[in-house]
């Protein structure tokens, strides 16, 4: 277990006003899962926000596996990226956990700009320096972006806004989140966890209490 606050490179927390009693009495659980495999994952191309493919059969199996991992976690709601691969994964998981799904644009995959649709090997050749910086898991690197794409700081900002909202502004105790590989890795980086590659269908567990987030690792079968 790693206890820490979510960071963008600078502290994003603000003190609560005196008398504010919204702090949860019990920890809130967040189960954040990556969508299942889709065709561009197989072909090695960067999807980003432009390419919105459906799950492969293997991807559906990965989503079912995530659902089985979560079916006894008492999830009350699933918050999902509106992108097709995340929506389909959320729907499959929801069939196991019996929870409603809501969609939030802030959970979309990273806008990778001009490299979306390109094969990773081509990106490594044409944009080697930027690509290596994207793969670099140092928290201090907040400004890296591909042309017409988002910076790391912009990605972290929108993801953390969603997590903080459900942590501090709702009554849900157990929340599922259907997301994407880079957004999940940037969430982990905000917690000081350096893990860039997030397997399709994997499930990460965070808990929140008293302005602090705990990283509890990945859920196993």
N, C-alpha and C positions, 0 to 999 in steps of 0.2 A: 504494500500500500504506500502510495506517495501522496502526501498532503501538501497542497499549495494553492495559490490563487492563480486565476487565469490572467495571462499577460499578453499584451500586444508588442512588448518591447518596452513599454512604460506601464505603470499600474493603471488599470482601468476602473478601479473601485472608488466609490465615493462614500464617505461616512453616512450612516443613516441619521435622519433627524432624531432629536431627542424624543423619546416616547413612542417611536416606531416599533410596533410589536409583531411585524410580519415575519420575523426570523422563524423558520420552521422548527417545531419542537422535536421532530424526528428527521433523520436524514432523508433526503430525496435521492432516488435512484434514477440514473439515466443509462439506458442501454442503447448504444449508438452502433448501428450496423451498416456495413457497406453493401451496396447493391450486388446482386449476383452477376455472373459473367454475361457479357453481351458481345456481339460480333467484333467490334473494334478492339476489345480486350484480347481476343484471339489473334487478330491480325497485327497487333502491336502498334496500332495507330492511336494518336491522342484525340480523345473525344471532346473534352471541355464542355462548352454549352451549345456548340453548333450541331453536333451529331448526337441525336437522341434515339439511340437504338433500343430495341427490345431485348429481353433476356433470351439467351440460348437455353436449350434443354438442361445443360449443365448448370446454367445460372439459376434456373427454376429449382433445381435440386439443391443448390447452395442456399437459396432462400428458404426452402422447406427445412433444411438443416438448422438455419438460424431460428426459424419458428419453433422447432422442437427444443432448442436451447432455452427459449424464452417463455415457453407455454406455462411454466409454473412460477413465473416471476411477478405475477399480479400487475402486469402493465395495464394502465388505465387509458392511455391515449398514445397514438403514434403520430409524430410530427415528421413529415416527409418533404424532401425535395420534390418539386413538381415535375422533374424530368422523368421520362417514361421508364427508364431502367430502375429508378428509385421507387416510383409509384408501383410498379409491378412487384418489386421486392416487398414493399410495405403491405400490399394487398395479401400476398402469400403469408407473411408473418402474422398479419391481423387475423387470418383464418385459424391460426393456432392460438393466439392470445385473446381473441374475442374482444378487441378494442377498436374504437373508431379511429379514423385517419383524418388528419388535417394537413394542409399543404402550406408551405412557407417558401416564397421565392428566395429568401436569404440562405436557404440550404442548398441551392443549386451548386453544381460543380464549378470549379474555378474557370473563369474566362481566360483561356490560354492564348487569345489573340491570333496572330498570324500562323501559329504552328498547329492549330486545330485541324485534324484530318491528316496531318503528316505522320509518316512512320517515325518511330523513336530514333532509329538509326540515322535518318535524314536530319532530324533535329539536332542530334549529337554532332553531326558534321557541320551544318550551316550555322548553328547557334550554340556552339560548344560552351562558351563562357557563361551565357545566360542559363543554359540547361544545367550546368554544374552547380550554379548558384541556387537554382530551384531544388536540386537534390541535396544541397547543403542544409543540414538541420540545426544551424546555429540560430538561436533566437534573435540575435542582434540584427540579422539580415531581414529587413522589413520592406525594402524598396525594389527588390528584384521583380521585373515583369518582362513578358514578351510584348512586342509592339502590338498595340490595341488591346492588350490584356490587363488583368488586375495585378496589383502588387500583393505580396504576402500579407502586408498589414491590412489591406482592404478585405482580403479573404477572412482573416482572423476576426476583424471587426464585426462583419455581418453574422458569422457563425456564433460568436460569443454573445451577440445581442439576443439571438434566439435562446441559447442555453440560459442566459441570465434571466430572461423573461419568464421562462417556465420554472426556474429555480426560485425566483423571488416574487413573482407577481401572480402565480396561480396556486390552486390548492391541490394539484396533482402531486402524488407521492412517488409514483413510478411511471416514468416516461420512456417510450421507445422513440428512437430517431433513425430515420432511413436516409442515409447520405452517400457520399462519394469518397473515393480514395484520398484525393489531395485535401479535401476539406477536413477529413478525419485526421490526417497526418498533421495538418496545421493546428487543429485543436489539441492534439497531443503535444506539439511543440510549445503551445501556449502554457501547457502544464509542466514544461521542462522535460518531456519524454521525447527522445530522439528516435523516431521510428517512421521512416518515409514510406515503405511499402506496406500497404494494408491489403491483405488477401480478400478477394471477393467473398461476400457472405459472412465475414468474420464479425464478431460482436464484442465491443469494448464496454466496460462497466465503469461509470463514474458515480460518485456520491457527492452530495452537496449539503453542507450544514454550516451555519454561522459564518458566512462570507468565504468559506473555504471549500475547495474542490478536492476530493480524494480520487486518485487514479487506482483502480483495483484490478487492472490487467484485462486480459481477454477471456471471455467465457468459453469454457471447454465443454465438450459433450458430456 
